[in-house]
Amino acid sequence: MRIGQIVIDVAPLRESRDFRWLYSGRLVASAGDVVATTAASWQVYTLTHSSLAVGLLILTASLGMLFSLLAGGMLADRHDRRTLLLATVLPQALLAGALLVNSLLRDPAVWVIYVVMLAIGLLQGLGAPGGTAATPALVGPSRMPAAAALNGMGNQLGNLAGPALAGLLIAGPGLAACYGLGVACFAACTVALLFVRPLPPTVRAPRPGFRSLAEGFRYVWHSGVLGGMLLIDTNAMIFGMPAALFPALASQHFHGGSATFGLLVAAPGLGAIVGAASSGWTGRVRRPGIVIIAAGIVWGGAIVGFGLVRSLPVALAFLALAGMGDMISEILRNALLQIYAPDRLRGRLSSLYLAQVNTAPALGNVEAGIVAELFSLTASVVSGGLACIGGALLLGALFPSLRHASLAGPQDTDARPVPEPAD
C-alpha cells in the first residue's frame, strides 16, 4: 500500500470550495470555543477556589448543549442549514464579548460566566446538527470518510492545543485576551459561512415537535446499521471510559503528580490524531461495520492493558492505541450515519448521534467511579475494558446488517420506511 493511500485524504478540501469554507469556519470557531471555555474554567476557580464550581460550569455548558441538540436536529431538517449555522455562531461572538467585558470589571460576576456558558452551549446544540447534516451535500457520499477524518482531526488538534494556548494567554496578556480571541474566532466563522452556498434540506420536514422527533427515533430503531453502531459506541463509552479515574491513577497507580495526570489526559487525543492522520484507507473499506466492531474490541483491549501495566510509558501507549481505535470508529460511524440517513431525517439523526456522543462518556465516568469505589481502580479499568470487548462482540452478532454495511450505501434498505407525517 502506497503512503498516499494511508495518510489522511484531503480531497474534500481540494474538491469542494464550500466545504473548505465550512470546514475552516467551524475549525476556527472550535478553537476559539476551547480557548474561551478553558479561560472560563480558570476564572471560576480563581474567583471561587472551588473545583466543584468548575465542574458545575462544565456541566452547565454540557447540559445546555444536550437540551438543544434535539431541537437543532429538527430545525436542520426544516430550514436552510447554512442560515441555521449563521444564526447560532454570530450570537456566540457577542456572548464571548460579554465574558470579555465581565473579565475587565473590578469584581467579575461568577453568575455571568455561568449564564453565558449555558447560552453558548444552547446555541452550539442548535447549530451542530446543521453543520453535520450539511456535509454530504458538499462532498458527496464517496468522500464522507475523508470529511469525517478531517473533522475529527481538527477537533482533536483543537482539544490538545486550545488549553495550552489559553494557559499561555492567561499567564501573559490575561483572561481578556482569551475571550477576545473567542470573539475573533466566532466572528471569523461567521464571515466564512457567508461564502458557503445555501444548504436547504431536499425535503422539508414537518414543524418541530414530538411527531417530528419521534420520526427520527423510529428510523434509528428500525435501522440495524445506525442502531447497531450507536449501541456499540455507547457500550465502549460507558464501560471503557476511565477518564474520571485519571487523577487517582496518576497518584496511586503511577506514583506521579499533575504532570502524569496531564499525560494520561493527552494520550488518547494524541492517538486519535495519529489515527486520523493515517486514515486514508478508510474510504476504501468494503465492510466498515466490521471495522467499527473491531475498533470497539481494540478500544476495550487497550483499556484492559492500560489497567494492568505499571509502566507509565506502556500505559500511555495503550491509551494512545485506544484513542486511535476510537478515531477510526468515529470516522466510519460518521460516514455511515450520513450515507444511511435520508436527507429529510439527516438533521434529526445527526442530533441523536451527537447527543449520544456527548452523554455516554459522562455516564461512563460515573460507572468507572462507582466500580472503583466498590472494588479498586484496577478492577474498574480492567472490568470496563472486558465489558467493552464482550459488548462489541455481542452487538456485532446481534446486528448482521451492520456487519454487511457498505460505504456505497444500502442496496436494500435496512430500515423499514418511516411514513412522513403531514406538515
N, C-alpha and C positions, 0 to 999 in steps of 0.2 A: 504494500500500500504506500503510495507516494505521500510525502509530507503535506502537499496541498490538499489531500483527501482527509487529513487528520485535523489540521488546525481549524480554528473557528471560521465558519463560512460567512463572509461579509457581503455576499451577493445582494441581500435585501437593501443594504445601504448603497450599493453601487447601482442597482437597477431601478430603484423607486425614489424619486425626488421627494414625494410626500412622506414616505417612511423615514427618510433622512431627517426631515424637519420634525416629524412627530417624535422620533427616537431621541434626537438631540434635545428637544424641548423637555421631554419627560426626564431625560438623564440629568439635565441641569437642575430641574425642579427637585428631583430626588436628592441630589447632592445638597442643595440649599436647605431642604427639609431636615436632612440628617444633622447638618451643622446647627440649625436653629433648635432642633429638639435636644441635642446634646447640651447646648448652652442653657436651655430652659431647665434641664435637669440639674445642671451645676448651680444655676441661680437659685432654684428652690432649695437645694441643700445648704447653700451659704446663708440663705435667709432663715431657714428653719432648723438647720443642723439635725435633720431627721431623715433617715433612709426610708422610713415609711412614707413620708411626704413625697419623696422622689418616686417610690413605687406607685403611689396613688396617682401621680401625674401621668406616668406612663400608662396606667390602667385607664385613666380618663380619656386620653387620646385614642387608645385602642378600642374602648367601648363606643366612642363617638363614630369611629370608622366602621365598626361592626354593625351598629344600628342603621347606618345609612347605606351600606353596601347593597342590601336587597332592593331598596328604593332606587339606587343608582342603576341597578340592572334593568329594572322596569322602564326607567327613563331612557336608557340607552337603546331599548328596543322600540321606542316610540318617537324619539326625537333625533335630530342630527347629532352624531356623536362628536364631531368637532365643536359644534356650538356648546354642547354639554361640557366638554373639557375647558373651553374658554370661560364659561360661566362659573366654573369651580376653581380655576387656577388663579385668575386675577384677584378675587377676594382674599386668597391666601397671601398675596403680596401685601395687601392692606393690613391683614392680621399680623404678619411679621413686622410691619411698621409699628403696630400697636405695642408689640413686645419691645421694639427698639426704644420707643418713647418711654415706656414704663421703666426700662433699664437705666434711663438717664435721670430719673427722678431721684431726689434725695432719699426718699423712703419708698422703694418699689413695692407694689402691692402683689402679694402672693396670689390672691384670688384672681387677679387679672391674667396671670400666667395660666392658671387652670382653665379659665373661661376661654382664652384664646386657643389653647391646645385642644380643648374639646371642639371648638368651632373648626379648627384646621382638620381634625380627624373626621368630622362630619362631612366637610367638603371633599376630602380625599376619597371617602367612601362613595360619595355621589358620582365622582368623576372616574374612578378606577375602572369600573366595568366598561365604560365607553371607550377608554383607551385600549383595553384588552380586546374588545369586540371589533374595534376599527382595523386592527392589524391585517386580518385575512384579505380585506378589500384592497389593501395597499401592496401586499407582497405576493398574494396568491397561495393556494394550499401547498404547493410544492416547496415553498420557501418558509413554511411555518416553523420547522425545526430550527432553521438558521436564525429566524427572527427571535424565537424563544431563547436561543443560546445568547444572542446579543443582549436581549433584555435582562436575562439572568446574570450575565457577566457585569453589565452596567450596575445592577442593583448591588451585587457583592462588592464591587470596587467602591461604590459609594458608602456602603456599610463599614468597610475597612478604613478608608481614607477620611471619611467625614468626621468621625470623632477625633482623629489625630489633628486634623486641620482646626477643628473647634478648640482643642486644647491649646494649640499654638496662638490662636487669635485671643483666647481668654487671657493667656499669660502675657500677650503683647498689648494690642490696642484695647482689648476688653470685650465685655459681653455685647456692647452695642455693635461692634464690628461683625460679630456672628449674626445678629439679627439683621444688620444692614446687608450682609451677603445673602441672607434668606430673601429679603425684599428683591434684590437684584436678580436672583435666580428665578423666582416665581415670575417676575416681570419679563425676563428673557424667554421663559417658556411660553408666556402669553404671545409675545412677538412671533416666536417660531410657529405657533399654531395658526397664526394668521396666514401663513404661506401654505398650509395644508388645504387641499380641496374639501368642499363639503362632503360629509360622510353619512348620509341618511340611511336608515335600515331599508333593505329591499322590500320588506313587508312591514307595514306599520302595526305595531302591537296595540292591543286594547288599552284603555285607560289604566294607569297604575291602580292596583287594588288586590284584594285577596285572590280573585279569579286569575288575574294575570300572573301573580306569584306562584299560585298552585300549578299553573301550566308548566312552569319550569321544573318544579319538584316532580311532577308526574313524568316528565320526559326523562329525568335522571333515574327515577325509579324503574322505568321500563328499559333503560339502556344498559346493557351489560358492559359496554365499553366505558362509558362515563361513570356509571355507578361503581364498577369494579375498580377503576383507577383511583377514584376518590376514597374508597374504603381502604385500599392498600396504602395510600399516603397517610390517611388518618391513623391506621394501625401503626405505621412507622413513627409518627409524631407522638402518639400517646404512649407507646411502650418503649420507644427508643430515643427519647428526648431528655437527657440528664443534665441540661444546662443549669438548672436550679441547684444542682449538686456541685457545680464547679468551684465555688468558694471553699466549701468544706473539703473537696477533693484536693484542691491546691495546698491546703494547710495540713490536712491529716494524712492524705494518701501519698502525696509527693513531697511533703515537708518543705513547702515553699511559701511565698507570700504573694503580694499583689502582682508582681511580675509573672509568676507562674499562672495565676488566675487569668491574666491578660493573654498569655499564650494559649491557654485552654479555650478561651472565648474566640480567639482569632483563627485557630487551626481549622475548624470546619469551613470557614469562609475562604481561607486560602486554598483548601482542597476543591471547593466549589469553583473558584476562579480557574484552577488548573483544568477541572472538568469541562468548563465552558470553553476554555482556550483550545482544547483538544477535541471539540465536539463535531468536527466537520463530517465525521462518518455517520452521525445520527440521521441525516437526511436520506440515507440510503438503506436504512434498516428495513428488512422485509416484515418482521414481526415486532413492532415496537412494544406491544403489550408484554411479550416475553421479556424484553429488556427491562421494562418497568418492574415486573415481578422480581427479576434477578437483581435489580438495583435495591429493592427493598431487602432482599436477602443479604446483599453486600453491606448495606447500612447496619442491619442487625448484627451481622458477624463482626463488623468493625467495632461496634459498641461493646460487644462481648469481649473482644480483645483488649479494648481500652480499659474495661473494668478489671481485667485480670493482671495486667502488667504493672510493674512498679517503676520501670524506667520512664522518665518523663519524655525523652526523645521518641521512644517507641510508642508511647501513649499519644503523643501529638501526631505521629504518623497514622495511627489508627483513626484519630478524629479527622484528619485530612482525607483519608480514604472514605470515611463516612460522608463527608461533605461532597466529595467528588461523585459518589454514587447518587446522592440526593440531587445534585445538579443535573446529571444525566436523566434521572427520572423526571425532574421538573421540566426539562426541555421537551421530552417526549409527551408528558402529560399535557403541557400547554398546546403542543401541536395537535394531539388527538382531540382535545377539547374544541379547538377552533375548526377542525376538519369534520368532526362528527356532530357538531352543534349546527342546526339550521339557522340561517341568519336572523329569522324572525324571533329566535329564542336566544341568540348568542349573548346579548347583554345580561339576561337573567341567569343563564348558565355560567357566565363568567363571574357574576356576583356570588353565586353559590360556591364556586371554586375558590374565589378569593376569601370568602367568609371561612371556609374550611381551613385554608392555608393560615389564616390569622388566628383561628381559635384553637385548633388541635395542639399546637406547641404549648400553649398555656395550660391546657388540660394535662399534657404530658409532663410538664414540670411539676404540677400538683401530684400526679401519680408517683413520680420519682421521689418526691419529698416524703410522701406517706409511707412508701415501702422502706425508704432509708430510716425513717423514724421507728418503724416496727421491727426492722431487722438490722441492716447495716448498709453503708454506702456501696460496698462491693456487691452485696446481694441485690440492691436496687438496680445498679447499672447492668449487671450480668443477666438478671431475670428479665429486665426490659428488652435487652438485645435478643434473648432467646424467644421471647414472646413475639418480637418483631419478625423473626425468621419464620416461626410457626404460623403467624398470621398471614404472611406473604404467600407461603406455600398453600395454606387452606383457601385463601381468597382466589389465588390463581387457579386452583382446581374447581372452585365454585362458579367462576366466570369464564367459560370457554370462549365467549365472544371477545373478551379482552385478549386472550391468547392469540386469537386469529385476526385481531385488528390490523389494519394496514394504513400507511400514510397516504395511500391513494384514495382513502375514504371508503365508506360502506358500499359493498357490492349489492348486498341485500340489506335493507335497513335492519339494524339490531334493536331498534326501539319501535314499538308499535306506534302508529301515527297518533298524535295527540290532536284532537279536534280544536280548531281555532274558535275561541269564544267570540261572540258578536261584540263589536265596538259599541 
